[in-house]
Amino acid sequence: QPNAQSYSFRVTGSVVFKNHQSQRGATVYVMWRGPVNGRIPWAHANSDGTFVIEFSRVSDLYHVCAHAGQTRGLLPLGRTREEAKKMRDKLFCSEEFSLDVQHLEKRDLAVTLK
């Protein structure tokens, strides 16, 4: 979207560990469907699982994904489909939500890791 208005957004929530509390924390990413031009916004969750991610971008549909380990912002991807299936810790994502000029913040979002 050339010349599209960019806004400052804020997403807050928590990462829930279904089976146990991870000793390593978690990495949380804000994702969207379109192309990535630059960095993907991310944060390490606090020891209680809470996170805050602030970023600037255009209005769009977003979702939050989390990984059980601290990746320093690198996405945990396998080079092949088979390699990705064998990965111990996978990305788990929330439902999509809209961020725009009327919705600059998304609060209390929960991402459950299985």
The first five atom37 places (N, CA, C, CB, O) and aatype in JSON, in Angstrom:
{
  "aatype": [5, 14, 2, 0, 5, 15, 18, 15, 13, 1, 19, 16, 7, 15, 19, 19, 13, 11, 2, 8, 5, 15, 5, 1, 7, 0, 16, 19, 18, 19, 12, 17, 1, 7, 14, 19, 2, 7, 1, 9, 14, 17, 0, 8, 0, 2, 15, 3, 7, 16, 13, 19, 9, 6, 13, 15, 1, 19, 15, 3, 10, 18, 8, 19, 4, 0, 8, 0, 7, 5, 16, 1, 7, 10, 10, 14, 10, 7, 1, 16, 1, 6, 6, 0, 11, 11, 12, 1, 3, 11, 10, 13, 4, 15, 6, 6, 13, 15, 10, 3, 19, 5, 8, 10, 6, 11, 1, 3, 10, 0, 19, 16, 10, 11],
  "atom_mask": [
    [1, 1, 1, 1, 1],
    [1, 1, 1, 1, 1],
    [1, 1, 1, 1, 1],
    [1, 1, 1, 1, 1],
    [1, 1, 1, 1, 1],
    [1, 1, 1, 1, 1],
    [1, 1, 1, 1, 1],
    [1, 1, 1, 1, 1],
    [1, 1, 1, 1, 1],
    [1, 1, 1, 1, 1],
    [1, 1, 1, 1, 1],
    [1, 1, 1, 1, 1],
    [1, 1, 1, 0, 1],
    [1, 1, 1, 1, 1],
    [1, 1, 1, 1, 1],
    [1, 1, 1, 1, 1],
    [1, 1, 1, 1, 1],
    [1, 1, 1, 1, 1],
    [1, 1, 1, 1, 1],
    [1, 1, 1, 1, 1],
    [1, 1, 1, 1, 1],
    [1, 1, 1, 1, 1],
    [1, 1, 1, 1, 1],
    [1, 1, 1, 1, 1],
    [1, 1, 1, 0, 1],
    [1, 1, 1, 1, 1],
    [1, 1, 1, 1, 1],
    [1, 1, 1, 1, 1],
    [1, 1, 1, 1, 1],
    [1, 1, 1, 1, 1],
    [1, 1, 1, 1, 1],
    [1, 1, 1, 1, 1],
    [1, 1, 1, 1, 1],
    [1, 1, 1, 0, 1],
    [1, 1, 1, 1, 1],
    [1, 1, 1, 1, 1],
    [1, 1, 1, 1, 1],
    [1, 1, 1, 0, 1],
    [1, 1, 1, 1, 1],
    [1, 1, 1, 1, 1],
    [1, 1, 1, 1, 1],
    [1, 1, 1, 1, 1],
    [1, 1, 1, 1, 1],
    [1, 1, 1, 1, 1],
    [1, 1, 1, 1, 1],
    [1, 1, 1, 1, 1],
    [1, 1, 1, 1, 1],
    [1, 1, 1, 1, 1],
    [1, 1, 1, 0, 1],
    [1, 1, 1, 1, 1],
    [1, 1, 1, 1, 1],
    [1, 1, 1, 1, 1],
    [1, 1, 1, 1, 1],
    [1, 1, 1, 1, 1],
    [1, 1, 1, 1, 1],
    [1, 1, 1, 1, 1],
    [1, 1, 1, 1, 1],
    [1, 1, 1, 1, 1],
    [1, 1, 1, 1, 1],
    [1, 1, 1, 1, 1],
    [1, 1, 1, 1, 1],
    [1, 1, 1, 1, 1],
    [1, 1, 1, 1, 1],
    [1, 1, 1, 1, 1],
    [1, 1, 1, 1, 1],
    [1, 1, 1, 1, 1],
    [1, 1, 1, 1, 1],
    [1, 1, 1, 1, 1],
    [1, 1, 1, 0, 1],
    [1, 1, 1, 1, 1],
    [1, 1, 1, 1, 1],
    [1, 1, 1, 1, 1],
    [1, 1, 1, 0, 1],
    [1, 1, 1, 1, 1],
    [1, 1, 1, 1, 1],
    [1, 1, 1, 1, 1],
    [1, 1, 1, 1, 1],
    [1, 1, 1, 0, 1],
    [1, 1, 1, 1, 1],
    [1, 1, 1, 1, 1],
    [1, 1, 1, 1, 1],
    [1, 1, 1, 1, 1],
    [1, 1, 1, 1, 1],
    [1, 1, 1, 1, 1],
    [1, 1, 1, 1, 1],
    [1, 1, 1, 1, 1],
    [1, 1, 1, 1, 1],
    [1, 1, 1, 1, 1],
    [1, 1, 1, 1, 1],
    [1, 1, 1, 1, 1],
    [1, 1, 1, 1, 1],
    [1, 1, 1, 1, 1],
    [1, 1, 1, 1, 1],
    [1, 1, 1, 1, 1],
    [1, 1, 1, 1, 1],
    [1, 1, 1, 1, 1],
    [1, 1, 1, 1, 1],
    [1, 1, 1, 1, 1],
    [1, 1, 1, 1, 1],
    [1, 1, 1, 1, 1],
    [1, 1, 1, 1, 1],
    [1, 1, 1, 1, 1],
    [1, 1, 1, 1, 1],
    [1, 1, 1, 1, 1],
    [1, 1, 1, 1, 1],
    [1, 1, 1, 1, 1],
    [1, 1, 1, 1, 1],
    [1, 1, 1, 1, 1],
    [1, 1, 1, 1, 1],
    [1, 1, 1, 1, 1],
    [1, 1, 1, 1, 1],
    [1, 1, 1, 1, 1],
    [1, 1, 1, 1, 1],
    [1, 1, 1, 1, 1]
  ],
  "atom_positions": [
    [[0.83, -1.17, 0.0], [0.0, 0.0, 0.0], [0.88, 1.24, 0.0], [-0.95, -0.01, 1.21], [1.25, 1.73, 1.07]],
    [[1.22, 1.76, -1.16], [2.06, 2.95, -1.21], [1.36, 4.15, -0.56], [2.42, 3.27, -2.66], [0.15, 4.33, -0.7]],
    [[2.13, 4.94, 0.14], [1.65, 6.16, 0.8], [0.57, 5.89, 1.85], [1.11, 7.11, -0.22], [-0.19, 6.8, 2.18]],
    [[0.48, 4.69, 2.37], [-0.51, 4.37, 3.4], [-0.07, 4.98, 4.73], [-0.7, 2.82, 3.54], [1.12, 5.04, 5.03]],
    [[-1.03, 5.43, 5.52], [-0.77, 6.04, 6.82], [-0.28, 4.97, 7.8], [-2.03, 6.74, 7.36], [-0.89, 3.91, 7.93]],
    [[0.81, 5.26, 8.48], [1.36, 4.36, 9.49], [0.92, 4.83, 10.87], [2.91, 4.3, 9.4], [0.83, 6.03, 11.12]],
    [[0.65, 3.89, 11.77], [0.19, 4.2, 13.13], [1.08, 3.48, 14.14], [-1.3, 3.79, 13.31], [1.73, 2.48, 13.81]],
    [[1.1, 3.98, 15.36], [1.8, 3.32, 16.45], [0.82, 2.4, 17.17], [2.42, 4.35, 17.44], [-0.19, 2.87, 17.7]],
    [[1.1, 1.11, 17.19], [0.22, 0.12, 17.79], [0.88, -0.48, 19.03], [-0.12, -0.99, 16.78], [2.1, -0.42, 19.2]],
    [[0.04, -1.05, 19.89], [0.51, -1.71, 21.11], [-0.32, -2.98, 21.31], [0.4, -0.75, 22.36], [-1.55, -2.94, 21.28]],
    [[0.37, -4.1, 21.53], [-0.3, -5.38, 21.77], [0.21, -5.9, 23.11], [-0.03, -6.42, 20.61], [1.42, -5.99, 23.32]],
    [[-0.7, -6.24, 24.01], [-0.33, -6.79, 25.32], [-1.08, -8.09, 25.55], [-0.62, -5.77, 26.46], [-2.17, -8.3, 25.02]],
    [[-0.49, -8.96, 26.35], [-1.15, -10.21, 26.65], [-0.25, -11.13, 27.43], [0.0, 0.0, 0.0], [0.66, -10.69, 28.13]],
    [[-0.54, -12.42, 27.31], [0.26, -13.41, 28.02], [0.37, -14.69, 27.21], [-0.35, -13.7, 29.4], [-0.48, -15.01, 26.38]],
    [[1.45, -15.39, 27.47], [1.68, -16.7, 26.88], [1.32, -17.72, 27.94], [3.17, -16.87, 26.37], [1.82, -17.66, 29.06]],
    [[0.45, -18.67, 27.59], [0.0, -19.69, 28.52], [0.62, -21.02, 28.09], [-1.57, -19.78, 28.55], [0.51, -21.42, 26.94]],
    [[1.27, -21.67, 29.02], [1.88, -22.97, 28.74], [0.89, -24.04, 29.18], [3.26, -23.14, 29.47], [0.59, -24.17, 30.36]],
    [[0.39, -24.81, 28.22], [-0.67, -25.79, 28.49], [-0.22, -26.88, 29.46], [-1.13, -26.43, 27.19], [-0.94, -27.2, 30.41]],
    [[0.95, -27.44, 29.24], [1.38, -28.58, 30.04], [2.26, -28.2, 31.22], [2.12, -29.55, 29.17], [2.21, -28.86, 32.26]],
    [[3.06, -27.16, 31.09], [3.97, -26.77, 32.16], [4.48, -25.36, 31.89], [5.15, -27.77, 32.28], [4.38, -24.85, 30.78]],
    [[5.02, -24.75, 32.91], [5.62, -23.44, 32.75], [7.05, -23.64, 32.23], [5.61, -22.63, 34.09], [7.84, -24.34, 32.86]],
    [[7.36, -23.04, 31.12], [8.69, -23.19, 30.55], [9.71, -22.45, 31.39], [8.71, -22.68, 29.1], [9.46, -21.33, 31.84]],
    [[10.84, -23.05, 31.59], [11.92, -22.41, 32.32], [12.66, -21.42, 31.43], [12.89, -23.46, 32.86], [13.38, -20.55, 31.93]],
    [[12.48, -21.53, 30.13], [13.22, -20.7, 29.19], [12.49, -19.44, 28.81], [13.54, -21.48, 27.97], [13.06, -18.61, 28.09]],
    [[11.25, -19.23, 29.23], [10.49, -18.08, 28.79], [9.88, -18.35, 27.44], [0.0, 0.0, 0.0], [9.69, -19.5, 27.07]],
    [[9.56, -17.29, 26.71], [8.95, -17.43, 25.39], [9.28, -16.21, 24.55], [7.41, -17.62, 25.5], [9.55, -15.13, 25.08]],
    [[9.26, -16.39, 23.23], [9.41, -15.27, 22.31], [8.06, -15.08, 21.63], [10.56, -15.52, 21.26], [7.45, -16.04, 21.18]],
    [[7.61, -13.83, 21.56], [6.3, -13.5, 21.02], [6.5, -12.57, 19.82], [5.39, -12.83, 22.1], [7.29, -11.63, 19.88]],
    [[5.77, -12.83, 18.73], [5.89, -12.06, 17.5], [4.52, -11.52, 17.09], [6.48, -12.93, 16.37], [3.5, -12.18, 17.33]],
    [[4.48, -10.34, 16.48], [3.27, -9.83, 15.84], [3.43, -10.1, 14.35], [3.04, -8.28, 16.14], [4.42, -9.68, 13.74]],
    [[2.47, -10.81, 13.77], [2.55, -11.21, 12.37], [1.33, -10.7, 11.6], [2.66, -12.75, 12.25], [0.33, -10.31, 12.2]],
    [[1.42, -10.71, 10.27], [0.34, -10.34, 9.37], [0.49, -11.17, 8.11], [0.36, -8.82, 9.05], [1.49, -11.86, 7.93]],
    [[-0.5, -11.1, 7.24], [-0.51, -11.94, 6.04], [0.38, -11.42, 4.92], [-1.91, -12.09, 5.53], [0.91, -12.21, 4.14]],
    [[0.54, -10.14, 4.82], [1.26, -9.53, 3.7], [2.76, -9.69, 3.79], [0.0, 0.0, 0.0], [3.28, -10.33, 4.71]],
    [[3.47, -9.08, 2.83], [4.93, -9.18, 2.81], [5.56, -8.47, 4.01], [5.48, -8.61, 1.52], [5.0, -7.5, 4.53]],
    [[6.7, -8.94, 4.41], [7.44, -8.34, 5.52], [8.5, -7.43, 4.91], [8.08, -9.43, 6.46], [9.4, -7.9, 4.21]],
    [[8.39, -6.15, 5.17], [9.39, -5.19, 4.71], [10.12, -4.67, 5.93], [8.73, -4.02, 3.89], [9.72, -3.66, 6.51]],
    [[11.16, -5.34, 6.33], [11.87, -4.95, 7.53], [11.77, -6.03, 8.59], [0.0, 0.0, 0.0], [11.75, -7.22, 8.27]],
    [[11.72, -5.61, 9.82], [11.7, -6.56, 10.94], [10.29, -6.9, 11.39], [12.48, -5.99, 12.12], [9.36, -6.12, 11.24]],
    [[10.16, -8.1, 11.94], [8.91, -8.53, 12.55], [8.95, -8.1, 14.01], [8.68, -10.09, 12.41], [9.91, -8.44, 14.71]],
    [[7.96, -7.35, 14.49], [7.96, -6.93, 15.89], [7.91, -8.15, 16.82], [6.78, -5.99, 16.19], [7.14, -9.08, 16.58]],
    [[8.72, -8.13, 17.88], [8.78, -9.27, 18.79], [9.2, -8.8, 20.18], [9.76, -10.34, 18.27], [9.68, -7.67, 20.35]],
    [[9.02, -9.67, 21.15], [9.47, -9.42, 22.53], [9.62, -10.75, 23.23], [8.46, -8.48, 23.3], [8.98, -11.73, 22.86]],
    [[10.48, -10.79, 24.25], [10.53, -11.95, 25.13], [9.49, -11.74, 26.21], [11.97, -12.15, 25.74], [9.39, -10.65, 26.78]],
    [[8.72, -12.77, 26.5], [7.72, -12.68, 27.57], [8.44, -12.62, 28.91], [6.73, -13.89, 27.52], [9.52, -13.19, 29.08]],
    [[7.82, -11.92, 29.86], [8.35, -11.87, 31.22], [8.25, -13.25, 31.87], [7.59, -10.81, 32.07], [7.64, -14.16, 31.29]],
    [[8.82, -13.41, 33.05], [8.81, -14.71, 33.72], [7.39, -15.18, 34.04], [9.62, -14.64, 35.0], [7.17, -16.38, 34.19]],
    [[6.43, -14.25, 34.15], [5.03, -14.65, 34.39], [4.25, -14.86, 33.1], [4.33, -13.59, 35.24], [3.04, -15.11, 33.14]],
    [[4.93, -14.76, 31.95], [4.29, -15.01, 30.66], [3.72, -13.77, 29.99], [0.0, 0.0, 0.0], [3.29, -13.85, 28.84]],
    [[3.71, -12.62, 30.67], [3.14, -11.42, 30.07], [4.12, -10.78, 29.08], [2.77, -10.4, 31.16], [5.34, -10.94, 29.18]],
    [[3.55, -10.06, 28.11], [4.37, -9.38, 27.11], [3.71, -8.07, 26.67], [4.61, -10.3, 25.89], [2.5, -7.89, 26.8]],
    [[4.54, -7.18, 26.15], [4.1, -5.93, 25.54], [4.92, -5.75, 24.27], [4.26, -4.7, 26.52], [6.15, -5.82, 24.31]],
    [[4.25, -5.52, 23.14], [4.95, -5.25, 21.88], [4.38, -3.96, 21.31], [4.8, -6.45, 20.86], [3.18, -3.85, 21.09]],
    [[5.24, -2.99, 21.08], [4.85, -1.74, 20.45], [5.55, -1.65, 19.1], [5.21, -0.51, 21.34], [6.73, -1.97, 18.99]],
    [[4.81, -1.22, 18.07], [5.38, -1.15, 16.73], [4.59, -0.16, 15.89], [5.4, -2.54, 16.06], [3.46, 0.19, 16.23]],
    [[5.18, 0.28, 14.8], [4.51, 1.18, 13.86], [4.32, 0.45, 12.54], [5.33, 2.5, 13.65], [5.24, -0.19, 12.03]],
    [[3.12, 0.55, 12.01], [2.8, -0.1, 10.75], [1.44, 0.39, 10.28], [2.81, -1.66, 10.9], [0.78, 1.15, 10.98]],
    [[1.03, -0.02, 9.1], [-0.26, 0.36, 8.53], [-1.39, -0.45, 9.14], [-0.24, 0.19, 7.01], [-1.16, -1.5, 9.76]],
    [[-2.61, 0.02, 8.98], [-3.8, -0.73, 9.41], [-3.82, -2.07, 8.7], [-5.12, 0.08, 9.12], [-3.55, -2.16, 7.5]],
    [[-4.15, -3.13, 9.45], [-4.14, -4.46, 8.84], [-4.76, -5.45, 9.83], [-2.69, -4.9, 8.46], [-5.12, -5.08, 10.95]],
    [[-4.89, -6.7, 9.39], [-5.27, -7.79, 10.27], [-3.98, -8.41, 10.79], [-6.16, -8.85, 9.53], [-3.07, -8.69, 10.01]],
    [[-3.91, -8.62, 12.09], [-2.7, -9.13, 12.73], [-3.03, -10.37, 13.55], [-2.06, -8.06, 13.62], [-4.2, -10.65, 13.83]],
    [[-2.02, -11.11, 13.93], [-2.13, -12.18, 14.91], [-0.8, -12.25, 15.65], [-2.51, -13.55, 14.24], [0.23, -11.79, 15.15]],
    [[-0.84, -12.83, 16.83], [0.35, -12.95, 17.65], [0.74, -14.42, 17.67], [0.12, -12.4, 19.09], [-0.1, -15.3, 17.88]],
    [[2.02, -14.68, 17.47], [2.55, -16.04, 17.53], [3.59, -16.11, 18.63], [3.16, -16.47, 16.16], [4.29, -15.14, 18.89]],
    [[3.68, -17.26, 19.28], [4.66, -17.44, 20.36], [5.41, -18.75, 20.18], [3.97, -17.39, 21.74], [4.9, -19.72, 19.62]],
    [[6.62, -18.73, 20.7], [7.53, -19.88, 20.66], [8.04, -20.07, 22.08], [8.72, -19.67, 19.63], [8.33, -19.09, 22.76]],
    [[8.15, -21.29, 22.53], [8.51, -21.57, 23.93], [9.92, -21.1, 24.3], [8.39, -23.04, 24.2], [10.17, -20.84, 25.48]],
    [[10.82, -20.99, 23.36], [12.18, -20.6, 23.68], [12.45, -19.13, 23.43], [0.0, 0.0, 0.0], [11.67, -18.44, 22.77]],
    [[13.56, -18.65, 23.97], [14.0, -17.28, 23.7], [14.86, -17.3, 22.44], [14.78, -16.67, 24.92], [15.99, -17.8, 22.47]],
    [[14.33, -16.77, 21.35], [15.0, -16.84, 20.06], [15.7, -15.54, 19.67], [14.01, -17.21, 19.0], [16.3, -15.46, 18.6]],
    [[15.62, -14.53, 20.51], [16.18, -13.2, 20.21], [15.58, -12.63, 18.94], [17.71, -13.27, 20.09], [16.25, -11.89, 18.21]],
    [[14.34, -12.96, 18.67], [13.63, -12.41, 17.52], [13.73, -13.22, 16.25], [0.0, 0.0, 0.0], [13.02, -12.92, 15.29]],
    [[14.58, -14.23, 16.2], [14.69, -15.07, 15.01], [13.52, -16.05, 14.98], [16.04, -15.82, 14.98], [13.19, -16.66, 16.0]],
    [[12.9, -16.19, 13.83], [11.78, -17.12, 13.71], [12.3, -18.56, 13.7], [10.97, -16.84, 12.43], [13.26, -18.87, 13.0]],
    [[11.68, -19.45, 14.48], [12.09, -20.86, 14.51], [11.48, -21.61, 13.33], [11.66, -21.53, 15.84], [10.38, -22.16, 13.42]],
    [[12.2, -21.63, 12.23], [11.68, -22.25, 11.01], [12.55, -23.43, 10.61], [11.61, -21.22, 9.87], [13.77, -23.41, 10.78]],
    [[11.92, -24.46, 10.08], [12.65, -25.58, 9.52], [12.92, -25.34, 8.04], [0.0, 0.0, 0.0], [12.14, -24.66, 7.38]],
    [[14.01, -25.87, 7.53], [14.35, -25.67, 6.12], [13.44, -26.46, 5.2], [15.79, -26.05, 5.87], [13.22, -26.08, 4.05]],
    [[12.92, -27.57, 5.71], [12.0, -28.39, 4.93], [10.77, -28.67, 5.78], [12.67, -29.71, 4.45], [10.78, -28.46, 6.99]],
    [[9.72, -29.14, 5.14], [8.49, -29.48, 5.86], [8.75, -30.6, 6.87], [7.39, -29.91, 4.87], [8.21, -30.57, 7.98]],
    [[9.57, -31.57, 6.49], [9.89, -32.69, 7.38], [10.67, -32.2, 8.6], [10.69, -33.77, 6.63], [10.42, -32.63, 9.73]],
    [[11.63, -31.3, 8.37], [12.41, -30.76, 9.47], [11.52, -29.95, 10.42], [13.56, -29.88, 8.92], [11.69, -30.01, 11.64]],
    [[10.58, -29.19, 9.86], [9.67, -28.4, 10.69], [8.79, -29.3, 11.56], [8.79, -27.5, 9.81], [8.5, -28.96, 12.7]],
    [[8.35, -30.45, 11.02], [7.52, -31.37, 11.79], [8.27, -31.97, 12.97], [7.0, -32.49, 10.9], [7.66, -32.28, 13.99]],
    [[9.59, -32.13, 12.83], [10.4, -32.74, 13.88], [10.82, -31.74, 14.96], [11.62, -33.36, 13.28], [11.36, -32.15, 15.99]],
    [[10.59, -30.47, 14.74], [11.0, -29.47, 15.72], [10.24, -29.66, 17.03], [10.78, -28.04, 15.18], [9.03, -29.85, 17.03]],
    [[10.96, -29.62, 18.12], [10.35, -29.83, 19.44], [9.43, -28.67, 19.82], [11.44, -29.99, 20.51], [8.3, -28.9, 20.25]],
    [[9.89, -27.45, 19.65], [9.1, -26.26, 19.98], [8.63, -25.6, 18.7], [9.91, -25.27, 20.84], [9.44, -25.23, 17.85]],
    [[7.32, -25.47, 18.56], [6.74, -24.89, 17.36], [6.09, -23.55, 17.68], [5.7, -25.85, 16.76], [5.88, -23.21, 18.84]],
    [[5.78, -22.78, 16.64], [5.05, -21.53, 16.79], [3.56, -21.82, 16.95], [5.3, -20.59, 15.58], [3.01, -22.64, 16.21]],
    [[2.91, -21.16, 17.89], [1.47, -21.25, 18.04], [0.93, -19.83, 17.97], [1.06, -21.95, 19.38], [1.52, -18.91, 18.55]],
    [[-0.19, -19.64, 17.27], [-0.68, -18.3, 16.98], [-2.1, -18.07, 17.47], [-0.61, -18.05, 15.49], [-2.89, -19.0, 17.63]],
    [[-2.39, -16.8, 17.71], [-3.73, -16.38, 18.13], [-4.63, -16.23, 16.9], [-3.67, -15.05, 18.92], [-4.19, -16.37, 15.76]],
    [[-5.89, -15.95, 17.16], [-6.81, -15.58, 16.09], [-6.43, -14.21, 15.56], [-8.29, -15.6, 16.59], [-5.75, -13.44, 16.25]],
    [[-6.85, -13.89, 14.34], [-6.58, -12.57, 13.77], [-7.4, -11.49, 14.48], [-6.87, -12.56, 12.27], [-8.5, -11.74, 14.96]],
    [[-6.83, -10.3, 14.52], [-7.53, -9.14, 15.05], [-7.11, -7.92, 14.22], [-7.21, -8.92, 16.57], [-6.05, -7.92, 13.6]],
    [[-7.95, -6.91, 14.22], [-7.71, -5.71, 13.43], [-7.05, -4.63, 14.27], [-9.02, -5.2, 12.83], [-7.44, -4.39, 15.41]],
    [[-6.06, -3.97, 13.7], [-5.48, -2.77, 14.29], [-5.57, -1.67, 13.24], [-3.98, -3.01, 14.75], [-5.13, -1.85, 12.1]],
    [[-6.16, -0.54, 13.62], [-6.32, 0.58, 12.72], [-6.41, 1.86, 13.54], [-7.58, 0.4, 11.82], [-6.15, 1.85, 14.74]],
    [[-6.78, 2.96, 12.91], [-6.83, 4.25, 13.59], [-7.81, 4.24, 14.77], [-7.21, 5.35, 12.6], [-7.62, 4.98, 15.73]],
    [[-8.85, 3.42, 14.71], [-9.82, 3.34, 15.81], [-9.46, 2.27, 16.83], [-11.21, 3.05, 15.24], [-10.01, 2.24, 17.93]],
    [[-8.54, 1.39, 16.48], [-8.09, 0.33, 17.37], [-6.56, 0.31, 17.38], [-8.66, -1.07, 16.93], [-5.95, -0.47, 16.66]],
    [[-5.96, 1.17, 18.19], [-4.51, 1.3, 18.24], [-3.88, 0.33, 19.23], [-4.13, 2.72, 18.61], [-2.65, 0.21, 19.31]],
    [[-4.73, -0.38, 19.99], [-4.22, -1.27, 21.02], [-5.06, -2.54, 21.08], [-4.21, -0.57, 22.39], [-6.28, -2.51, 20.92]],
    [[-4.38, -3.65, 21.31], [-5.04, -4.93, 21.55], [-4.55, -5.4, 22.91], [-4.73, -6.0, 20.41], [-3.35, -5.6, 23.11]],
    [[-5.48, -5.58, 23.85], [-5.12, -5.96, 25.22], [-5.56, -7.38, 25.56], [-5.74, -5.0, 26.21], [-6.44, -7.95, 24.92]],
    [[-4.9, -7.92, 26.57], [-5.29, -9.19, 27.19], [-5.37, -10.34, 26.19], [-6.61, -9.04, 27.88], [-6.25, -11.2, 26.31]],
    [[-4.5, -10.36, 25.23], [-4.45, -11.43, 24.25], [-3.73, -12.63, 24.88], [-3.73, -10.96, 22.94], [-2.69, -12.45, 25.53]],
    [[-4.25, -13.82, 24.71], [-3.62, -15.02, 25.26], [-3.22, -15.96, 24.13], [-4.57, -15.75, 26.26], [-4.03, -16.25, 23.25]],
    [[-1.98, -16.42, 24.15], [-1.49, -17.4, 23.18], [-1.13, -18.65, 23.97], [-0.25, -16.85, 22.37], [-0.31, -18.6, 24.88]],
    [[-1.76, -19.78, 23.63], [-1.52, -21.03, 24.35], [-0.51, -21.89, 23.6], [-2.84, -21.8, 24.56], [-0.72, -22.22, 22.43]],
    [[0.57, -22.25, 24.27], [1.56, -23.16, 23.71], [1.18, -24.57, 24.12], [3.0, -22.79, 24.17], [0.85, -24.82, 25.28]],
    [[1.25, -25.5, 23.17], [0.86, -26.89, 23.45], [2.06, -27.75, 23.68], [0.03, -27.46, 22.31], [1.93, -28.95, 23.93]]
  ]
}
